[in-house]
Amino acid sequence: MSSVQGKLDSSNTVVNELRNTCKSTVNANSDRVNGISASRSRELNIVLFGINEERDRTVWYNAVSELCCGRKVDVRDALRLGAFNSNKTRPVLVSLCNPWDKKLILSNCRKLATSDELPLRRVYIVANEAVEERRMKVLVL
């Protein structure tokens, strides 16, 4: 009986060591993954300026979908930034599902300036970038 108890104790020690090793590995990996996702969180986002202000989400959400190069673009989410003010237009943050859509929209946004419709000429589209990235682009140019 004592030999069985000794084997159980050694097995418990090995299991506890493995458990602690796995916890530390999982914590290290989750921190790395969170760091990557935090740096890539803006990768698929664009910001639209000049969309008319409306309280009804469907009105400006439809306007966002019209601006997407005349093709079906998968929009993960779109939301207004800031507090509602009827005298101002808030920017719209659009989160897309794939990077190809973002590239198409950003490459075709110059066509909005020559559009026949006045509301479309007032829309300005930019990539959502961190402040440091924008400043580095200004310094490099």
Secondary structure, 3 states (H helix, E strand, C coil): CHHHHHHHHHHHHHHHHHHHHHHHHHHHHHHHHHHHHHHCCCCCEEEEECCCCCCCHHHHHHHHHHCCCCCCCCEEEEEECCCCCCCCCCCEEEEECCHHHHHHHHHHHHHHHHCCCHHHHCCEEEECCCHHHHHHHHHHC
